[in-house]
Amino acid sequence: MGSSLSLIVIPSEVAAATESRDLGFLETGNRKLETKNMPLIQITLLKGRTTEQKRKIAQRMTDVLVEEAKTAKEGVVVTFVDVDKDSYARGGELMLDKK
């Protein structure tokens, strides 16, 4: 398991399908949440993390954005991109070749 981690946080335009087709909102139960510019977190790391580790990371990243950015928990999206060492380079050198 490598120690390389890349984190990208970008605003996403969430186009949730609702009965009213109001693209700026996401309906959850009886609540209507504004979803424009809700955060999408993409985490790229070397393969080897367990599902439980990813679960904890997703929970903690979501909690931070809810607390610090005052965003709705339901609007935070976290994705993981698992990369093989032969497909990840840093400083011009594949991670596979690093010792």
N, C-alpha and C positions, 0 to 999 in steps of 0.2 A: 504494500500500500504506500503510495507516495504522499508527500505533504503538500503538493501544489494544489492551489485552490484559486479559482477565478470567480468573482461575484459581479454580476451586472444587475443594477436596479434601474428599470426604465418604466415610465408611465405607460399604461396600456389603455386602449380604448376598448372597454368591454361592451360587446354588442350582444347582450343576453336577449334571447327571444322571450318576449312577454306578450300577453294577450293584446296590449295596446300598441305593441311594436315601438314603444318609447325607448330608443336606443341609448339614452343617457341614464337609464335606471335599471336596477336589478331587483326583481321582486322576490322576497323571501318570506313566505308565510303571509302575514298581513302587513309587513313592513316594506317600504319602497326605499331602496338605498341608491344614492347617487353614485355612479360608477365611473364617471369620466375621470381620466388621469389616475385611476387606482393603480397601485404599484404591481409590477410584475418583476419578480426576482428570479434570475437565472443563475444557477450555481453550477460551474463546470469544475469537476475534479477527477482525479485519476480513479479508475475503477478500484473497488475494494471496500467501500463503505457498506455497512449493513442497512437493511430496511429500517431497523430501529434507530440507527444513527441519523438517517435521513429524516425520519419522523421527528426526532428531537430538534434537528436543525430547522426544519420547516416550522415547527411550533414556536421556536425561539425567535426566528426571523419575523414571523407574523406578529408575535407579541411586541417586538421592538417597534415595528411600523405602526401598530395600533397605538402604542404609548407615545412615541415621539412624533409621528406624522399625523396623529389624530385621524387615522383612516379606519374604515369599517373592517373588521376581521374578515367578513364574508367576501370582501373585495380583493384581498391580498392573494396573489397567485405566486406559488413557488414551484419552479421546475428544476430538475437535476439533469445534467448532461454528464454521463459517465464516459470517460475517455481512456482508451488503451495507451500505454506508455509509448507505443510506436506511432501514435497520432497526436502527440502533445510535445511541443518543443518550447524551450525557454532559453533565451540567449543564443539562439541559432543551433541549439543542440537538442536532439530528441531525448526525452526523459529515459528512454530505453538504454541510451548510451551513457547516461550519467552514472557515476559511481558513488 
